[in-house]
Amino acid sequence: MTEQDAGDLLREATTFAERASDLLAKCLPSAPALDVTWTGTRASLTPHGQTEKAGGVPLSTVGEQVAWLRIDFLCRLNSSAEFLAIDKSKIWVVAEVDKTPIFRFEYLYDTEWVPHSHIQVHAERGALAHLLSRTGHKRPHSLSALHLPTGGARFRPGLEDVLQFLIEDCKFDSLPTWRDAVLRERAEWRRIQTRTVARAWPEEAAKQLQAMGYSVSPPDGGHPSPSKKTLASW
């Protein structure tokens, strides 16, 4: 990585951290800002004070803290060194009562044996244990051993979706500004993802635009082929 690339990465990561910090501050009481830490080739973003096994964003009900929202983004520049890309993201909800995760929203850019984007739920159910025992699963009694796919790299849930889930579905304490903040950042996230999908499969994007009446011409040499990852990764 060149010195310029490192500077570009830190600048883009800092901008991303500031947006995510603002979103958290408008949604959850007492949410700390995200710190940006340089790892040598990547930028790591975590809530201030969070460690591997403690801290994060406090989650409360009626003013009493009952859980933590732990966030960890590992960022790099994309292959063209133009845009910020996420190498890995972890968004965990951890109970204060026993310090173990309840569920985990995770994304891994480079993986072959699990879905790139998935949810893991830390729970047990007898019927599931029975089924997995029949299939020969190595960990039949643990639901967290299953990686539930959530749409791959391009259509995975964002931090905004997790925050709305925690506020509307789980009923954790929130701030009056949460909905406007979530809607604003979700629109921005989907705008970026729409552009990314178009870059990944430009021929299909061009066909759709042409069907809607836009004038779109392929570059010299024709449309670039989508990558195997674009077509087949889960």
C-alpha positions in Angstrom: 0.0 0.0 0.0 1.4 3.4 -1.0 1.5 6.3 1.4 -1.2 8.0 -0.6 -3.4 5.0 -0.5 -3.0 4.8 3.3 -3.9 8.5 3.6 -7.0 8.0 1.3 -8.1 5.0 3.4 -7.8 6.8 6.7 -9.7 9.8 5.3 -12.5 7.6 3.9 -12.7 5.5 7.0 -12.9 8.6 9.2 -15.8 10.0 7.1 -17.6 6.6 7.4 -16.9 6.5 11.2 -18.3 10.1 11.6 -21.5 9.2 9.7 -22.0 6.0 11.7 -21.3 7.8 15.0 -23.9 10.5 14.1 -26.4 7.8 13.3 -25.8 6.0 16.7 -25.9 9.4 18.5 -29.4 10.1 17.0 -30.8 6.7 17.8 -29.5 5.4 21.1 -28.9 7.1 24.5 -25.3 7.5 25.6 -23.9 6.0 22.3 -20.1 6.6 22.1 -18.5 7.7 18.8 -16.6 5.2 16.7 -12.8 5.3 16.9 -10.7 4.7 13.8 -7.6 2.5 14.4 -4.9 1.9 11.8 -3.8 -1.7 11.5 -1.1 -1.3 8.9 -3.1 -2.3 5.9 -6.7 -1.8 7.2 -8.7 0.6 9.2 -10.7 -0.7 12.2 -13.8 1.1 13.4 -15.2 0.3 16.9 -17.1 2.3 19.6 -14.9 4.2 21.9 -13.9 2.0 24.9 -15.0 -1.3 23.3 -12.7 -4.2 23.7 -12.9 -7.8 22.4 -15.0 -8.9 25.3 -16.4 -5.7 26.9 -18.0 -2.3 26.2 -19.7 -1.1 23.0 -22.9 0.9 22.7 -25.1 0.5 25.8 -28.6 -0.8 25.3 -31.2 0.1 27.9 -34.8 -0.3 28.8 -36.5 2.3 31.0 -33.1 3.8 31.6 -31.5 0.6 32.9 -28.7 -0.9 30.9 -29.4 -4.5 30.0 -27.1 -5.2 27.0 -24.4 -4.0 24.7 -24.4 -3.4 20.9 -20.8 -4.3 19.8 -19.7 -3.0 16.4 -16.5 -3.8 14.5 -15.8 -2.7 10.9 -12.6 -3.6 9.2 -12.1 -1.4 6.1 -9.9 -1.1 3.1 -9.9 0.6 -0.3 -11.5 -1.3 -3.2 -9.5 -2.8 -6.0 -9.4 0.5 -7.9 -8.5 2.4 -4.8 -11.4 4.7 -5.4 -13.9 3.7 -2.7 -14.1 2.4 0.8 -14.8 -1.3 1.0 -15.7 -3.4 4.1 -13.5 -6.4 4.6 -15.4 -7.6 7.7 -18.2 -6.3 9.9 -19.5 -7.6 13.2 -22.6 -6.3 14.8 -23.4 -8.2 18.0 -26.0 -7.8 20.7 -24.5 -9.1 24.0 -26.6 -9.6 27.2 -25.3 -7.8 30.3 -26.6 -10.7 32.5 -24.2 -13.4 31.1 -21.9 -11.5 28.7 -22.6 -13.8 25.8 -24.0 -12.8 22.4 -27.7 -13.1 21.7 -27.4 -12.7 18.0 -24.7 -11.6 15.5 -25.0 -9.9 12.2 -21.7 -10.6 10.4 -20.2 -10.0 7.0 -16.9 -11.5 5.6 -15.6 -10.3 2.2 -13.2 -13.2 1.8 -14.9 -16.5 2.7 -15.8 -19.8 1.0 -17.3 -22.0 3.7 -20.0 -19.7 5.1 -22.3 -17.1 3.5 -20.6 -13.7 3.1 -23.4 -12.1 4.9 -25.2 -14.0 7.7 -26.9 -14.0 11.1 -26.0 -16.3 14.0 -28.5 -16.8 16.8 -27.2 -18.1 20.2 -30.1 -20.3 21.3 -31.2 -23.9 21.5 -34.3 -25.7 20.4 -34.9 -29.4 20.8 -36.5 -29.9 17.4 -33.5 -28.4 15.6 -31.0 -30.4 17.7 -32.9 -33.5 16.7 -32.8 -32.6 13.0 -29.1 -31.7 13.0 -28.3 -34.9 14.8 -29.9 -36.8 12.0 -27.9 -34.9 9.4 -24.7 -35.5 11.2 -23.9 -31.8 12.0 -20.9 -31.4 14.2 -22.7 -29.0 16.7 -26.4 -30.2 16.6 -27.3 -28.6 19.9 -26.2 -25.0 19.1 -28.3 -22.8 16.8 -25.3 -20.4 16.6 -23.4 -23.0 14.6 -25.7 -22.2 11.7 -24.9 -19.2 9.5 -28.3 -17.9 8.2 -27.7 -16.2 4.8 -28.9 -12.6 4.4 -28.5 -11.7 0.7 -24.8 -11.8 0.0 -22.3 -8.9 -0.2 -24.5 -6.5 -2.0 -27.9 -6.9 -0.3 -26.9 -7.5 3.2 -28.5 -5.6 6.1 -26.9 -2.4 7.2 -26.3 -0.9 10.6 -29.5 1.1 10.1 -31.6 -2.1 9.8 -30.1 -3.5 13.0 -30.8 -0.3 14.8 -34.4 -0.2 13.7 -34.8 -3.8 14.7 -33.4 -3.1 18.2 -35.7 -0.1 18.6 -39.0 -1.2 17.0 -38.9 -5.0 17.5 -36.8 -5.4 20.7 -38.1 -2.2 22.3 -34.8 -0.9 23.6 -34.7 2.8 24.7 -34.2 5.2 21.8 -34.1 8.9 21.0 -36.9 10.9 19.2 -34.5 11.5 16.3 -33.9 7.9 15.5 -36.3 7.3 12.6 -35.2 10.3 10.5 -31.6 9.3 11.1 -32.2 5.7 10.1 -34.2 6.6 7.0 -31.5 9.1 5.9 -28.6 6.7 6.3 -30.5 3.7 4.8 -31.2 5.8 1.7 -27.4 6.6 1.5 -26.4 3.0 2.0 -28.8 1.8 -0.7 -27.6 4.5 -3.1 -24.0 3.3 -2.7 -25.0 -0.3 -3.1 -27.0 0.4 -6.2 -23.9 1.9 -7.8 -21.8 -1.0 -6.6 -24.2 -3.5 -8.2 -24.2 -1.6 -11.4 -20.3 -1.7 -11.5 -20.4 -5.4 -10.7 -22.8 -6.3 -13.6 -22.9 -3.3 -15.9 -24.5 -5.2 -18.8 -27.6 -6.0 -16.8 -27.7 -2.4 -15.4 -27.6 -1.1 -19.0 -30.4 -3.4 -20.1 -32.7 -2.2 -17.4 -31.9 1.5 -18.1 -32.5 1.0 -21.8 -35.9 -0.7 -21.0 -36.8 2.4 -19.0 -36.0 4.7 -22.0 -32.5 5.8 -21.1 -29.8 5.9 -23.8 -26.9 3.7 -22.7 -24.0 2.5 -24.9 -21.3 0.0 -23.9 -17.7 1.1 -23.8 -15.2 0.2 -26.5 -14.7 -3.5 -26.3 -18.1 -4.3 -25.0 -19.5 -4.8 -21.5 -17.0 -6.2 -19.0 -18.0 -9.6 -17.7 -19.3 -10.0 -14.2 -17.0 -11.8 -11.8 -17.7 -15.3 -10.6 -18.2 -13.8 -7.1 -20.9 -11.5 -8.5 -22.7 -14.4 -10.0 -22.3 -17.2 -7.6 -21.2 -16.1 -4.1 -23.8 -16.5 -1.3 
